[in-house]
């Protein structure tokens, strides 16, 4: 994108000032948070296809509830599209780029038309390896206590929640596998019982149970469709740290208000 790198101290100072100013808007109910979205956009005074020499950095603060609505952990259904790709090698798939979301909009409408909450994407080259969802990373839990997620490439976003989940899973005694995951293997594992849980994670959604995966060939229900033990345990571990109910041994949290 050719954008400048924002110094970490400026990033944190901006967050501190905004949250302090808007402290009355910080919600305190279950599954509620003040969602912070830092962003940067070009504003050079010319119209041309080249990197901008001037940019604006800003932060949006939005009181929000559960990402998919409702309370607690609500299993969601995922539609895997065959007609659209989110990102291609050599592009911006690894970055938090607005264009990545733009590329998922029509595919998201396709998912909703098929009764699903989110769309899942496969790779742009062979069209068979699981990458990520429209706005979240995907994980699968095996019957023998392993956790599998697609290995990072330049088409997959290295989400901060993804990194936290991998850390907590490893500390919980789960063997972690980051590898290429064929969609057919995922479907077959769900149908055969070798994949017992599937969940998605992201900044806003935290950890969300996946009830089923679907595509044009049919539906694959994960277990009995209800939240799984490993998914719930990892979600509890993460949210306990986020909400201050547990210690933060990794130094992930940054306190702004007492």
Beta strands, then each sheet from edge to edge (+ up, - down):
strand 1: 33-42
strand 2: 55-64
strand 3: 76-80
strand 4: 118-122
strand 5: 130-133
strand 6: 137-142
strand 7: 146-150
strand 8: 175-179
strand 9: 195-202
strand 10: 206-215
strand 11: 218-221
sheet 1: 1+ 2-
sheet 2: 5+ 4- 3- 10- 9+ 6- 7+ 8+
sheet 3: 5+ 4- 3- 10- 11+
end
